[in-house]
Amino acid sequence: RRSSGRRSTLGSSDGSLYVSALSDVLDDESANMSTTEDKKPLPPPLINIDVEYASDPFQCATYAYEIFEYLKTREEHFRIKEYMEMQTNLSAQVRAILVDWMVEVQENFELNHETLYLGVKLVDSYLSHIKVSKQSLQLVGAASLMIAAKFDERIPPAIEDFLYICDGAYKRRDMTKMEVNILKVVNFELGFPLSYRFLRRYGRCAKVPLPLLTLARFILEYTLMDYSIAFLSESKLACAALFLAFKMKKEQGWDDTLIHFTGYRVEDFIDIVHVLNNILHQKPRQSTQTVRNKYSHKVFYEVAKIPLVCNKEL
């Protein structure tokens, strides 16, 4: 009986300690959330999307604001340097054709959009450091997509799939060697801040309707082919694409909610809006039609067919 009573006492004691410790943890978490809200108070007119998702652990609502603020601070670390003068065998148009092909691969393999954007970033990072021949450029693109897929996809395509899409132009050892070379150039850092991720976050914060958000995605993806875009701020690119989509759909302006969650006012990125709009107004080339055709489909609300606006309307 004595030992039974002792076990009972210990069990009760352990349970009390557990409950007490858990309460302390919950109290600390509540205090942290309270502190965060005190630091960044939201005026009544603002939509606080993070409060709505507070009970969903997969949304990381408690840390979402800080996560994207941190990503903004990392943009300068990952900024691409101009490299076309060094790449005497390449041109901005050749790069555009490669990115167009990468979009086609992303569609065929049904990869995440983040995989595409990271793949393009890896291409630009590699080209800003290593001189490449035109014959090796597709290998750089394929290896970059393969790395991005391994980083972002639950089930990435096999190396044989990437060799197949290159039409047998390269061997397995070529692909693996290029993979290692790219990773060395970026120092194995793959956490690039991506405009697509910023756009998804900002669209969610402002509760942007899916057709309008899809238009902003089209703007981002179409201009991804333009060499001049590679050096711009990813967070500001996302803001500019969303703002331009608002103007094209004649929807709401840049309200207090977006100012709060993006940290930008329109004057902070209006110059990029003009850059994006000018790219959209350029006559399409036959060799780079994949993005336009993709977003002309009903699945994407045929947003590529929406009339453009002139710069005076921005």
MOWO-V575700 format. One line per field, one symbol per residue. ss: DSSP state (H for helix, E for strand, - for the rest). phi: phi as a letter, one per 30 degrees, with the letter a starting at -180 (. if undefined). burial: + if it has 9 or more other ideal C-beta (glycine too) atoms within 8 Angstrom, else -. A space follows every 10 residues. Layout:
ss->???
phi->???
burial->???
This chain:
ss->-HHHHHHHHH HHHHHHHHHH HHHHHHHHHH HHHHHHHHH- --------HH HH----HHH- ---HHHHHHH HHH------- ---------- -HHHHHHHHH HHHHHHHH-- --HHHHHHHH HHHHHHH--- ---HHHHHHH HHHHHHHHHH HH------HH HHHHH----- -HHHHHHHHH HHHHH----- ----HHHHHH HHHHH----H HHHHHHHHHH HHH---HHHH H--HHHHHHH HHHHHHHH-- -----HHHHH HH---HHHHH HHHHHHHHHH H--------H HHHH---HHH --HHH----- HHH-
phi->.ddddddddd dddddddddd dddddddddd dddddddddb dceedddcdd ddcddcdddh edceededdd dddddddcdd cdbdddddcc adddddddde dddddedddh dddedddded ddedddddbb dbdddcdddd dddddddddd dccdbddddd ddddddhidb cedddddded ddddddhicc dddceddddd dddddchdee eddddddded dddeddeddd cdddddeddd dddddeddch cedddddddd ddibceddbd ddeddddddd ddddcddbce dddedcddec ihddcdedcd dddd
burial->---------- ---------- --------+- -++--++--- -----+--++ --+------- ++-++-+++- ++-++--+-+ --++--+--+ -+-+++++++ +++++++-+- +-++++++++ ++++++++-- -+---+++++ +++++++++- +++---+-+- +++-++---+ ---+++-++- +++-++---+ -+++++++++ ++++++-+-- ++++++++++ ++++++--+- -+-+++++++ +++++++++- ------++++ ++-+----++ -+++++++++ -------+++ ++++++---+ ++++-+--+- ---+
